[in-house]
Amino acid sequence: MKYKLGDFVRFVDEKMEGFVTRIIDDQMIGVTGEDEFEIPVLASKVTTVHGYEPAGSKNAVADDKPMQIGEFEKKGIYIGIIADAKANSVVHFYLVNNTSFQLLAALTTEKQQAFKGEFAEAIAPKSTAKIYSAQLADLQLWPRFILNVIYNTKQNIEPPAPLIINEKFKAKDFSTSKKPIPLLKEPGWMIRLDEPEMVIDAQKLKESFFKSPEEKTVLDKPTSEVDLHIEKLRDDYQFLQSSEILNIQLAHFHKTLDAGIVHQLSDMVFIHGAGNGTLRHELQKVLSKHPKVQTFMDARKEKFGYGATKVILK
């Protein structure tokens, strides 16, 4: 298969083009166009359109100037995962080498006892390399990653022991917010492979067992309009099941409602969207029994339609 996820292709027999968003088998691929519909097509019926490169696809250029021993970075190896700039249903995995070592890296994937070598290259100091691509929707089907990394330098510095990572990614690995990934300068999920040694602070450990009972959680004052759409609450919403999404939305609703009551707001608007009405029903079930709620109603229909509920607090 000469095509990879994220490749930009054009149909040979039709006036269509799009991005490869699925590798179906050795002959078939899935191509998604501007209408966001994925079309199965024979790989022989499309051709690569040159000139498009996914975000972060170029390795950072290593600095040629001699590095002083005091500047030598021994830590900073990550897996960076970013969405394709054009085909959002595809994510790319990068090995990020933010150290001063040259890395000799090899990635093998395993799925149902079938092993496949995916990547094997030397990665220069302060640079990145794309090692794998995958479909977001297929998270549960992603293979197990077996990554071996060996450190190398010509300087008089002892290299650390090789890294051996044997991991199958899960949805919880993407539960944190996106953050800028070193060298790639693109927002995404970052997993550190060379965790710094843990140093236990005995004093802080002791303090954690003897917290003053007067210490209370401070609730920040919420805005009068609270958006409960899942994409406003979590960056990893593509990986979540419907039940998980509902629980997250309800938890945020309870938290902001409590904060509004603490800060004595007179009213609040919760934007839940129209959808199938499940979230709206759950909110109104809570509001109908809440002792601090005077009444509730559909918020301004000219602005929200039936997608928001206004709450009048006591």
N, C-alpha and C positions, 0 to 999 in steps of 0.2 A: 504494500500500500504506500504510494508515494505522497499521499496527502496527510496532513496533520490537522488536528483541531485548531481552528482559528485562521486557517488558510483562506485567502480570498480567491474565489473561482468564478468562471463564467461558463454558462452552458454552451455546448458546441452547436446544438440544433435549435436552440430557442434564444430569444433576446432576454435573457435573465442572468443575474449574477447574485452572489451572496457569499456567506462565510460557512465553512465546514464546521458544523456543530455536533456531528455524531459520526463515528466510524462504526458502521453496522456490521460489516464483515470484510473479507479481502477484496470484494468486488463492489460493494455498495457503501455509499456515504449519505449523510443527511446534510442538506444545504438550507440555510435560513436566509431569506432575503429581507428587503425593507419592510414587508408586511408582517414579519416576525413569525411566519409559518414555515415549518421545517418540511422540506421535500426530499423523499428518498430518491436517489439517482445513481446510476452506474458510474463508477469512477472514470470509466472510459468516455463518458459523455460530457465531461467538464474539463476545463483547462485552467491552469493557474494564471491569475492576473498579477503581474509583478508590480512592485512599487509600494505595497502596503506592508507595514511592519507593526506587530502588536506593541503596545506600550511597554517600555522597559526591555525590548528585545535585544538592544545593543549592549554589549559588555562595556563597563566603564573602562577607560584607558588607564593603564597603570602608570604611575608617576616614574619617570626615568631617572630622576635625580637620586643620588645615593641617600639611603635612609640611615639616620643616626640611631645608634643602639637605644638611646633613651626614648625614641619615638616608636619603637617596635611594638605593634599591637598584637598581643597573643590571644585575645578573646574577641568574639564577635562573628559567629557563624549562625546563619538563620535559614529557615525555609520561608520564603515570601510567596504568598498566594494572592494574585490579583486577577480581577475580571478583565477579559479582553475588551479593548477600547471600543470595538465595533460589534462584536458578538457577545453580549452580556451573559449568555447562557453557558459560556465557556470560561474556565479559569486556567491560568498558567502557573505552574510551580517553578520557582527560581531558587537556586542555591546562592545565597548571598554571602560572599567572603569579605567581611569588613576587617579582616586581620591583615598582618604584614606577611603571613605565610603564603606560599603557593600551595594550593590544595589539589590533590589527586583524588578525584571523586568518581564513584561508580554507583549507579542506581539500577537495581533489579526489582521488578514487581512480581508478586505471586498471587495467583487467583485459582482456587480449587486445585492446588498442587501443580499448577502450570506456571513455570518461571520464564520471565522475559527480560533480557537486558535492554534497558531504556536509554541509558546515558553513561558515557565514560570519557572524561576529559580532564585536562589540567586547567584550573581556574586561577588566574593571576590574583595577586593581592589587590584589595579594594576594587573588586569587580564581581559581576554576577553571571550566571548561566542558566538558561531555561532548561529544566530537566524533565518536565512532564506537562501534559495538558489533559483536562478532563471536563466532562459535562457536569454542571452543577446538579441537575436533576437526578444524576446517577450516583449521588454521594454514597448511598447504601451499597452500591455495587463496586465502588472503587477498590482496587487491589491493595494488598499489603505492600508497604514500601520497605525495601532492604537497601539502606544507603551506607556505603563505606567511604570514609574520608581519611586520607593520610596527609600529614603536614610535611612541608618541605621548605627549606631556606638555605641559601649559600652562606648566610651569616653564622657567626659563632654563637648560636643559640640552640639549646636543646629543644627538639620538637616535642609537643605533648603526645600522649598515647593516641593511636588512631581512634576515630569516632566510628561506632557501629550502631546505626539506628535501625530498629526493626519495629515498624509502627503501622497500624491501620487507622486512618483518620476517621473521626466520628463527628457528629454534628456539634458536640460540646466544644470541639477544638475551634469552632468558629463563633462561639457565643460572645466573644469580646468585640469591642468596637474596632472598626478599621483604623489604622494609623499609618502615617507615612513610613515606607520601608526604606532603610538605608540603601543608598546608591541607586535604587530604582526610582526613588522620588515619586512613587505612586501610592495611593492609599490601598491598603489591603490587610490581610491577616498575616501575622508574623509569629513563627514558632522558633524559639531559640534552641539550638542543638548543643551548644557548649555552655551549659548553665554555669555561672560562676559559683565557686564553692560557698556553701551556706555557712555564715558565721552567726552563732547564737549569742544574742545580747542578753546576758543573765539578768541584768537590771530590768530590761523591758519585759522579759518573760515573767519576772516576779511581779511587776506592776500589773500585768494582765490578769493575775489571779486575785488582785486586791483592788479592784476598781471601786471608787466611791459610789454608794447607792444614789448620791445626788446627781451623778452623771446621767444625762438624758439625751436621747436622740433629738437633734434640732431639725425641725421641718421647715424647709425653705418656703417662702410665700409663693404660691403658684400663680400663673396667669389666669385671667378670667375665662379664657378659651383654652381647652385642653384637647389636643388632637390625639386620638387613640388609634389612628391607622398604624399598623404594625411597622411599616417602613419608616415611620417617624420615631419608633421606639427601639428598634434593633437593626443593626447592619446585616445580621445573619438570617434575616427572615426567610430567605429562599430555602434554608435548610430545615425549617420548622414544620411540624405537623399542625393541622388545623386546631387540634386540642391544645397544643402548646401555645399557639398564637393567641387563642382565647384566654388562656390563663395569664399570659403576660399582659394582655390588654386590661383584664379585670384587676390585676395586681396594681397596675399604674392608676387605674380609676380609683381604687380604694385609697391609695397613697395620696393622690392629689385632692380627693374629696376630704380626707382627714386634715390635710394641710390647709385647705380652704376654710374649714371649720375652726381650726386653731387660730388662724389669722383673721377670723371674723369677717370673711367676705360675705356680701349680701346675696350674691348669685354667682353661678358658674355655668359655662356651656361646655358640654362634652361632645366632641365631634366623633361619631362612631361610623358614619357612612350608612348608606342604605343597605347594600348587600342582600343577604338572606334574612336579615332581621335578628339573628341570634344574639349578637352583642347588645343591640338595643333592648331586647327582651331581658337579658341578664341584668343590665344596668337599671332598668325600670323596676325589676323585681326587688333589687336592693334598696332603691330609693323609696319605694312604697312602704317599706318597713323601718326606714332610718329615723331615729328620734330627733335628729337635728335638721331634717328636711321638711320645709313647710309645704312645698308643692313642686311639681315638675311638669314640663310641657314640651312640645316640639319647639325648637328654637326657630329663629326667623326663616320662614320657608323660602323667601326671596333670595336668601344667601346660602342656606344649607339644604334646601329641599326638605326631605324627611331624614336627613343624615346627621342630625344633631339634637341633643336634648338639653333644655335649659333647666337648671335646678335653682330654686329659691330657698335659701337657707334661713333658719330661725335666728 
